[in-house]
Amino acid sequence: MEKYLVDIKNERLSFFTPAGEVKALNDVSIHIKQGEVLGIVGESGSGKSVTAYSLMGLTAHPGKLMGGSLNFDGHQIESMTEQQMRKIRGNEISIIFQDPMTSLNPVYTIGNQIMEVIRLHTNKTKAEAKARAKELLELVGINEPEKRLKQYPHELSGGMRQRIMIAIALACEPKLLIADEPTTALDVTIQAQILELMMELKEKLNMAIIMITHDLGVVASMCDKIAVMYAGRIIEYGTTDEIFYETKHEYTKGLLRSIPRLDAAKHERLVPIEGAPVDLLNPPEGCAFAPRCDACMKICLKKVPPQTTLSETHYSHCWLIQKEMSEGGNRHE
C-alpha cells in the first residue's frame, strides 16, 4: 500500500451560521506523497482554503468537521487537541498566507518574528536563532539580510514581505508547505520569482506543497497534480497534463478558456464563465455547476453526478462523461 504524507478521506465540513448550515466541504479526498506538489484551483468560495486550513486544525468558529478523516504523516488531525496541533503547526506543516501584511506583526522587527518561530520549535539559543534567521533570508533571496532583520514590515516592498513569509514558513524545514494564493498581490515578474523560489526550496528540502490558487496559469508550471474544486467538491482531479490536455469537466474547460493566450488573435475576447457561484446555504439538487453549464442536461439538475474514473490518476464528476461512455465513445475533445 502506498504511503501518503497527506491522506484526507471523504471530508465533510460545515459552518453553522444564523442563516443555516453552509456545507463548505462535501466529500473531499486528497492524497499527497512526500515531495509532491498539488494545485487546488477554483473560484473564491469553492472550498480551497477551508480544505488546507482544516489540515492545520485552523477551522474557524462556527466551522465543524462533520465526517471523514484527516491524516498527516501518521497524525490523525481530527482527534488531536490544540496543544498537540501546536507542535505540528509551523514545525511539520507551514502556511504562507495570501496577504503578508495581515500575517506579519507591524510592531516587531522582521528578525524578531523569524527568531520567535525558530525558538518556539527548536532548542536554539538567541544567537543561534539570529544566525538561522539571517541564513533563511539569504535562502529566500533577500539582499543585505543583516539590515533587513532590523527593519519593520512597512519598510519592505510586497515582494520582500512575501519572501519573509516564506522564510518564516521554512524556518523549521516542514514536510508540507501550504501556499494560499501567495502571489495574488504581486506583479508578474515578482510572481515568477516567488514560484521559482518555492520550487527550488521544494527540491532542496524534499517537501510537499499544496498550492491554492484561482489561476490555472500558476499551477501549470509547478504542480504534479491538480484538484479542481467547485461548491465544496473536487469535480475533477488528475495530473497537470490530464487537466490541461484531456479536460473532462465543463467547469475546468471554462477555467481554461478564461486564461489569456499568447497565440490568441488580436482583440480576441476572453470567454468568461457566465453566472454566479452557487449559494452553499441552498445548494442545488443535482450538479452544482448545472445552472451555469452550457451543456446542462435534465439529469444534471436532478442528481449529483457520480465519480467517473478515466485513468489511475484522473477522475471527474460529470454526467456528460457518463453519457459519452454509455454511447460507447470515451472520446477526447
Phi and psi in degrees as a GROMACS rama.xvg file:
@    title "Ramachandran Plot"
@    xaxis  label "Phi"
@    yaxis  label "Psi"
@TYPE xy
-69.9952  141.27  GLU-2
-96.212  123.309  LYS-3
-105.923  143.557  TYR-4
-75.033  -44.1581  LEU-5
-116.79  125.696  VAL-6
-136.006  92.1965  ASP-7
-100.642  124.293  ILE-8
-120.835  123.595  LYS-9
46.2301  47.2099  ASN-10
-72.5887  129.736  GLU-11
-123.789  125.893  ARG-12
-138.275  132.593  LEU-13
-126.773  153.479  SER-14
-111.753  123.984  PHE-15
-95.9332  98.3186  PHE-16
-101.271  166.468  THR-17
-57.217  -27.7703  PRO-18
-81.2671  -14.4706  ALA-19
137.248  -172.139  GLY-20
-85.2148  124.147  GLU-21
-101.238  111.545  VAL-22
-82.2295  88.9866  LYS-23
-72.6289  -36.3822  ALA-24
-128.573  133.368  LEU-25
-131.598  93.179  ASN-26
67.1803  51.8391  ASP-27
-93.7702  128.472  VAL-28
-126.605  130.394  SER-29
-138.355  135.789  ILE-30
-131.482  123.654  HIS-31
-130.136  132.499  ILE-32
-90.6216  164.683  LYS-33
-55.4214  131.248  GLN-34
80.5639  3.09313  GLY-35
-91.8957  152.117  GLU-36
-116.676  120.299  VAL-37
-110.864  129.058  LEU-38
-98.5749  131.56  GLY-39
-112.512  114.542  ILE-40
-118.739  157.765  VAL-41
155.569  169.436  GLY-42
-71.082  168.82  GLU-43
-59.8996  136.091  SER-44
86.9589  7.4978  GLY-45
-83.9044  -12.4072  SER-46
110.148  9.12787  GLY-47
-62.2786  -57.18  LYS-48
-68.1485  -37.0181  SER-49
-59.4992  -39.4702  VAL-50
-60.9073  -47.5951  THR-51
-68.8251  -42.8472  ALA-52
-65.9737  -34.0179  TYR-53
-65.7726  -29.5619  SER-54
-68.876  -25.2553  LEU-55
-96.6368  4.3919  MET-56
69.1979  32.203  GLY-57
-111.935  26.1676  LEU-58
-68.5458  119.333  THR-59
-75.8591  149.29  ALA-60
-61.6912  137.41  HIS-61
-96.9711  36.1257  PRO-62
-77.426  145.689  GLY-63
-147.241  133.325  LYS-64
-73.5318  122.472  LEU-65
-100.549  -14.5223  MET-66
177.351  166.68  GLY-67
93.2763  176.686  GLY-68
-131.818  145.336  SER-69
-122.858  108.938  LEU-70
-114.123  128.045  ASN-71
-126.303  111.732  PHE-72
48.5099  44.0773  ASP-73
89.5039  -9.71139  GLY-74
-90.6698  129.489  HIS-75
-90.099  95.357  GLN-76
-57.2974  -42.8327  ILE-77
-66.0064  -19.2863  GLU-78
-105.713  8.18271  SER-79
-88.8356  147.881  MET-80
-81.2411  166.761  THR-81
-60.6262  -38.0949  GLU-82
-63.3111  -42.1824  GLN-83
-67.1912  -37.9817  GLN-84
-64.0131  -35.238  MET-85
-61.7044  -29.9397  ARG-86
-70.7486  -30.649  LYS-87
-87.0647  -43.1147  ILE-88
-64.9778  123.386  ARG-89
87.7819  -18.5991  GLY-90
-103.633  -56.5041  ASN-91
-101.47  -30.7866  GLU-92
-122.195  127.075  ILE-93
-123.732  160.426  SER-94
-135.016  141.847  ILE-95
-110.566  118.485  ILE-96
-83.1787  165.408  PHE-97
-63.4281  -45.5371  GLN-98
-116.238  107.669  ASP-99
-61.5792  -27.0737  PRO-100
-67.8141  -23.922  MET-101
-86.4005  -12.2062  THR-102
-102.401  -30.6469  SER-103
-85.7303  140.437  LEU-104
-82.7201  120.814  ASN-105
-66.4903  -18.8554  PRO-106
-97.3126  -1.10283  VAL-107
-115.326  148.08  TYR-108
-69.9761  161.88  THR-109
-58.6078  -44.1398  ILE-110
-56.8708  -45.6882  GLY-111
-58.9806  -42.3873  ASN-112
-71.6349  -37.2487  GLN-113
-72.4085  -41.7795  ILE-114
-63.842  -34.6387  MET-115
-59.4652  -44.3988  GLU-116
-64.1453  -44.1889  VAL-117
-62.9981  -44.7019  ILE-118
-72.5367  -27.3581  ARG-119
-69.3819  -38.5563  LEU-120
-103.829  -7.37577  HIS-121
-130.846  175.637  THR-122
-97.9147  18.4956  ASN-123
-67.9104  146.455  LYS-124
-76.5623  174.028  THR-125
-61.0905  -42.1671  LYS-126
-66.4262  -41.3355  ALA-127
-66.1591  -39.3987  GLU-128
-64.9944  -37.51  ALA-129
-67.1069  -41.2236  LYS-130
-63.6865  -39.5453  ALA-131
-68.0342  -38.6481  ARG-132
-61.9023  -42.2849  ALA-133
-64.0085  -42.019  LYS-134
-60.3152  -42.2517  GLU-135
-65.3304  -39.7277  LEU-136
-63.9626  -38.0032  LEU-137
-66.1683  -38.8686  GLU-138
-61.7173  -38.3557  LEU-139
-91.3858  12.5992  VAL-140
77.6701  33.4019  GLY-141
-97.6544  127.652  ILE-142
-78.631  160.995  ASN-143
44.4346  59.1396  GLU-144
-58.2929  -35.0481  PRO-145
-58.2981  -44.1894  GLU-146
-67.5944  -43.0266  LYS-147
-63.1957  -35.6273  ARG-148
-59.723  -26.7997  LEU-149
-92.0196  -6.25688  LYS-150
-89.0402  163.82  GLN-151
-102.107  157.897  TYR-152
-51.2736  -39.2631  PRO-153
-68.3976  -14.4885  HIS-154
-84.9368  -3.92187  GLU-155
-112.3  156.29  LEU-156
-76.0899  169.708  SER-157
-59.4532  -43.7399  GLY-158
-63.2656  -40.4091  GLY-159
-63.6824  -44.2267  MET-160
-62.7622  -38.3787  ARG-161
-66.085  -36.7732  GLN-162
-65.5888  -36.8086  ARG-163
-62.2559  -42.7661  ILE-164
-60.8411  -38.7599  MET-165
-66.9792  -40.4919  ILE-166
-60.298  -43.3598  ALA-167
-64.6251  -42.5301  ILE-168
-63.7491  -32.0492  ALA-169
-93.6162  0.930892  LEU-170
-51.5122  -37.1821  ALA-171
-108.972  19.1329  CYS-172
48.2535  67.6543  GLU-173
-68.277  160.031  PRO-174
-81.8007  -25.7351  LYS-175
-135.063  130.747  LEU-176
-115.89  124.071  LEU-177
-101.559  120.709  ILE-178
-110.678  105.337  ALA-179
-92.2145  95.3731  ASP-180
44.6666  57.6388  GLU-181
-72.3506  -8.46123  PRO-182
-119.257  9.18788  THR-183
-59.3342  -43.648  THR-184
-89.7104  6.5957  ALA-185
-104.591  154.813  LEU-186
-75.873  168.054  ASP-187
-59.6145  -41.3886  VAL-188
-67.716  -41.7013  THR-189
-67.5385  -38.5345  ILE-190
-56.9736  -46.868  GLN-191
-62.7762  -39.8613  ALA-192
-63.9989  -43.3424  GLN-193
-63.5723  -43.5032  ILE-194
-65.4485  -40.6422  LEU-195
-63.4827  -42.4838  GLU-196
-60.8993  -45.1037  LEU-197
-61.3542  -39.2661  MET-198
-68.7792  -37.8006  MET-199
-62.627  -44.7923  GLU-200
-68.3765  -34.2554  LEU-201
-60.405  -45.281  LYS-202
-64.5731  -41.3208  GLU-203
-66.3893  -41.9462  LYS-204
-101.445  -5.68601  LEU-205
51.3736  45.1949  ASN-206
-99.1825  155.911  MET-207
-86.6793  151.016  ALA-208
-130.615  134.817  ILE-209
-107.008  114.79  ILE-210
-102.72  109.673  MET-211
-96.8302  124.826  ILE-212
-159.245  163.439  THR-213
-105.277  1.54221  HIS-214
-107.013  106.245  ASP-215
-65.1321  -24.1326  LEU-216
-64.1022  -34.4298  GLY-217
-68.2914  -41.7483  VAL-218
-78.4334  -20.1718  VAL-219
-55.8141  -41.1848  ALA-220
-86.4974  -19.7921  SER-221
-121.479  -10.686  MET-222
-99.1991  144.185  CYS-223
-81.7825  -42.5212  ASP-224
-132.746  156.063  LYS-225
-131.12  133.092  ILE-226
-110.919  122.421  ALA-227
-97.6655  120.109  VAL-228
-108.385  144.536  MET-229
-150.489  126.541  TYR-230
52.3576  44.5605  ALA-231
79.9886  9.43043  GLY-232
-127.585  153.068  ARG-233
-87.2037  113.105  ILE-234
-95.4494  -20.4847  ILE-235
-151.867  140.515  GLU-236
-143.472  135.067  TYR-237
-177.539  -178.646  GLY-238
-70.1827  164.133  THR-239
-56.8597  -43.3375  THR-240
-62.6119  -40.7159  ASP-241
-65.0227  -41.4398  GLU-242
-67.9099  -38.3817  ILE-243
-83.5314  -35.7073  PHE-244
-110.215  -15.0366  TYR-245
-128.073  41.0105  GLU-246
-57.3544  133.745  THR-247
-116.633  -35.2761  LYS-248
-86.1155  141.541  HIS-249
-63.2807  -31.3323  GLU-250
-68.6093  -42.9841  TYR-251
-61.5437  -40.9154  THR-252
-60.9219  -40.0532  LYS-253
-63.6832  -41.2626  GLY-254
-63.2022  -41.6006  LEU-255
-66.9679  -36.0702  LEU-256
-67.747  -23.6664  ARG-257
-90.2352  5.57064  SER-258
-87.8819  130.328  ILE-259
-62.1054  138.879  PRO-260
-114.111  141.663  ARG-261
-69.9291  -29.2192  LEU-262
-92.7463  11.5141  ASP-263
-71.4882  149.259  ALA-264
-67.4214  156.092  ALA-265
-60.2702  136.784  LYS-266
64.2755  15.1384  HIS-267
-71.1585  130.68  GLU-268
-83.1006  146.992  ARG-269
-74.3267  149.271  LEU-270
-98.7832  108.14  VAL-271
-78.4519  163.184  PRO-272
-88.3417  114.841  ILE-273
-66.4159  157.575  GLU-274
86.6143  -179.054  GLY-275
-116.764  154.733  ALA-276
-57.3046  155.378  PRO-277
-68.3758  149.223  VAL-278
-83.2295  112.158  ASP-279
-73.3998  -10.0433  LEU-280
-75.3408  -34.2623  LEU-281
-129.432  70.9277  ASN-282
-66.8252  150.577  PRO-283
-65.8905  161.43  PRO-284
-66.581  -41.0213  GLU-285
-101.639  -132.92  GLY-286
-67.8912  130.173  CYS-287
-63.9669  -26.7655  ALA-288
-86.4562  -11.2056  PHE-289
-49.1463  -45.7187  ALA-290
-61.3488  -19.604  PRO-291
-108.416  0.441679  ARG-292
-92.8978  127.717  CYS-293
-68.8871  -25.4589  ASP-294
-100.859  20.2508  ALA-295
-61.0092  134.832  CYS-296
-112.713  171.554  MET-297
-58.0684  -43.4088  LYS-298
-63.4803  -29.3305  ILE-299
-60.8271  -32.6872  CYS-300
-81.7608  -18.3429  LEU-301
-101.537  -38.5007  LYS-302
-129.498  143.938  LYS-303
-71.1639  127.805  VAL-304
-66.5434  140.589  PRO-305
-76.0302  170.025  PRO-306
-76.5962  129.06  GLN-307
-109.435  116.937  THR-308
-84.3993  121.965  THR-309
-102.215  -28.1295  LEU-310
-159.482  -176.619  SER-311
-60.7881  -28.4745  GLU-312
-113.751  -4.2302  THR-313
-123.096  125.72  HIS-314
-142.908  161.72  TYR-315
-150.04  156.997  SER-316
-115.112  93.0143  HIS-317
-154.897  132.855  CYS-318
-68.8166  -25.4696  TRP-319
-62.8478  -38.5577  LEU-320
-66.2366  -41.5979  ILE-321
-58.6832  -41.5614  GLN-322
-64.6792  -45.533  LYS-323
-58.4431  -44.8603  GLU-324
-68.0827  -39.1015  MET-325
-68.8505  -25.3033  SER-326
-84.6176  1.47792  GLU-327
82.8556  13.2477  GLY-328
-129.884  91.2686  GLY-329
-75.2004  64.6737  ASN-330
-83.0038  151.94  ARG-331
-100.386  146.887  HIS-332
